[in-house]
Amino acid sequence: MTYSLGVKGVRAGNYAQPQTLTVSDEQAVAGGQSLAMQNGTHFLCKGPDGREAYYRIDAERSIPGQTPVLIPTGRF
């Protein structure tokens, strides 16, 4: 999994202290975000501590090409 584009996403839930996550390169571009929203794709994101976990893009609160809102899926 690569994170070379450095696109950030915000974890849904705690809006008082948003946790910034780095989105994988496949879902970093607007086309990849749109496809992930349509399909409900689960993908890896890197947290601020460097650990990876699975997330999906919240299609109701995200616009492709902008900072996506990410929902943890609980899949490891």
C-alpha positions in Angstrom: 0.0 0.0 0.0 1.4 3.4 -0.9 0.7 6.8 0.5 2.9 8.9 -1.7 0.2 11.5 -2.6 -0.3 12.5 1.0 -4.0 13.1 0.7 -5.7 13.6 4.1 -9.1 12.4 5.3 -11.0 13.2 8.5 -12.3 10.4 10.8 -16.0 10.7 11.4 -17.4 11.0 14.8 -15.3 13.2 17.0 -15.6 16.6 15.3 -14.3 18.5 18.3 -10.9 16.9 17.8 -10.8 15.4 14.3 -8.2 12.7 13.7 -6.4 13.2 10.4 -5.7 10.0 8.4 -3.6 9.6 5.2 -5.6 8.0 2.4 -4.0 5.3 0.2 -3.1 6.4 -3.3 -5.9 4.4 -5.0 -8.6 6.4 -3.2 -6.7 9.7 -3.0 -7.7 11.0 -6.4 -11.3 12.3 -7.1 -12.1 9.3 -9.4 -10.9 6.8 -6.9 -12.9 8.5 -4.1 -16.0 8.5 -6.3 -15.7 4.8 -7.1 -15.0 3.9 -3.5 -18.2 5.8 -2.4 -20.3 4.1 -5.1 -19.1 0.6 -4.1 -18.7 1.1 -0.4 -15.1 0.0 -0.7 -13.1 -0.7 2.5 -9.5 0.4 2.2 -6.5 1.0 4.3 -5.6 4.4 5.8 -2.6 5.4 7.8 -3.3 7.1 11.2 -1.1 9.8 12.7 0.8 7.2 14.7 1.6 5.2 11.5 -0.8 2.3 12.1 -3.1 1.2 9.3 -6.7 0.4 9.6 -9.7 -0.2 7.3 -12.0 2.7 6.5 -14.7 3.6 4.0 -15.7 7.0 2.7 -19.0 8.4 4.1 -20.8 9.2 0.8 -23.4 11.4 2.6 -20.8 13.8 4.0 -18.0 13.7 1.4 -17.4 15.3 -2.0 -14.9 13.6 -4.4 -11.7 15.6 -4.7 -12.1 17.3 -1.3 -11.2 16.1 2.2 -13.2 12.9 2.6 -15.0 11.9 5.8 -13.8 8.4 6.7 -15.8 5.8 8.8 -13.8 3.0 10.5 -15.1 -0.4 9.4 -13.8 -2.6 12.1 -12.2 -4.9 9.5 -8.6 -5.8 10.1 
